[in-house]
């Protein structure tokens, strides 16, 4: 048995599929047998061609001719003599290994394409990169798994799963996630909750103890992972799974009920989503709208930046389907642990404190403006609210709103219809923003508190580091005081406050946040009905009294113990 951090409830049974790091490292080597090296390269190209033909046929069958066209383009690249023959010439002329020669040719092609003014040609750089990676994996004997076309049901196990890997994976085939690193607010954990897939992260020595094909059972509520269990253990876990599913069925009585405290205070319960596909889970769990649409997943699903039309269609789909329910869409939040292969960002010592989110968008204004144009246009089809991530100063907020106004002016000049009545908000996830929230509240319509990052930055704790996960706590008195400050400052200006961090769905946090006066709780769709059951059992005056007591406490341990004693609702 292994143990990790329980991050997404449920019991999972299945065979392991190991996901190895997708990073490709290339060394330069001198070669004696040139003909053998050329043959090795030619065989890698041919294997890639066979693989792409299979992928093309599957895409044609599953998604139609339009989506399969990209693979036809890839096959044409493999037949381009300027590209392939150039690598062969380099192997012969410089007597170097095939992977090094090919990577050099690839990089020169990409540099030329990315420098072109034509956007179509710039996008072809991403195609070159994808095709090249397939060839390089064969040359380096890397075990590459295409997570978008899995052939059987599996439990994914990895040191870590990147956002781009989870963005493209075949979600119907994935029974659960297991990772060696991460915590309750790591990307993998958030994705698992959003998809209602059981997950355990921070499992020490996971990759040493597991291999492809191992049969595993694990409990997403306790963090227990059992490798190749005996029949008695499997039967015991099957009973646990039945009990878990029975509990979930009992929660269905809260579908269609208003989220309202015992003394009649309505609370808005909304969901966090990553793509339009997440709407099915949101609707099934009866959420009252979207409190956080993470648009970065739209950027991660392809090999190039999504066009204005592609973004417009995605946003329109969500807004139309939920209209008139509110949909809060966060502008591009890339950087930190979320990277785009086609967007080159220099390596940074502290990426979470670096060139990311609104900082990147204000620097790459054209990318930002394309998204804002798509959002404004889509706003006609529903109840859209736009919010900016990682604002740390008033000037950043002013600059972001200025780009939004530029996008409006462009659409006006082009006589393109757009919504003129969209609420504009910002995330509070940086301590500096929380401290000056009285100033910032005058310039927005709402705040959304992103506790995942607010805790990380306030406590100076890397939320991906399981060694210090005990220091990462939403019950830290400093964090709670900042949350209360933000809510009070917003209410003084007549503005509403939501919370889209994972703390919003935590049973021990909900009564405290209710007492603080939080207006909107946004969480994973699977947390909606348990949260409604809890809120419907609480009284506002009692919650206020409880939260006042919590603010007087000195440690997170004291607060957690106090909440355990006072939380009477069924777990």
Secondary structure, DSSP 4 states (H G I P E B T S, - for coil): -EE-EEEE-SEEEEEEEEE----------B-S-HHHHHHHHHHHHHHHHHHHHHHHHHHHHHH-HHHHHHHHHHHHHHT-HHHHHHHHHHHHHHTB-HHHHHHHHHHHHHHHHHT-S-HHHHHHHHHHHHHHHHHHHHHTT-----GGG-SS-EEEEES---HHHHHHS-TTTEEEEEESS--TTSHHHHHHHHHT-EEEE--TTHHHH--TT-EEEEETTT-EEEES--HHHHHHHHHHHHHHHHHHHHGGGGTT---B-TT--B-EEEEEESSGGGHHHHHHTT-SEEEEEETHHHHHSSSSPPPHHHHHHHHHHHHHHHTTSEEEEEPP--BTTB--TTS-----TTGGGSS-HHHHHHHSHHHHHHHHHHHHHHGGGSEEEEEESS--SHHHHHHHHHHHHHHHHHHHHTT----S--EEEEEE-SHHHHHTHHHHGGG-SEEEE-HHHHHHHHHT--TT-GGGGGG--TT-HHHHHHHHHHHHHHHHTT-EEEE-SGGGG-HHHHHHHHHHT--EEEE-GGGHHHHHHHHTT--HHHHHHHHHHHHT---HHHHHHHHHHH--S--
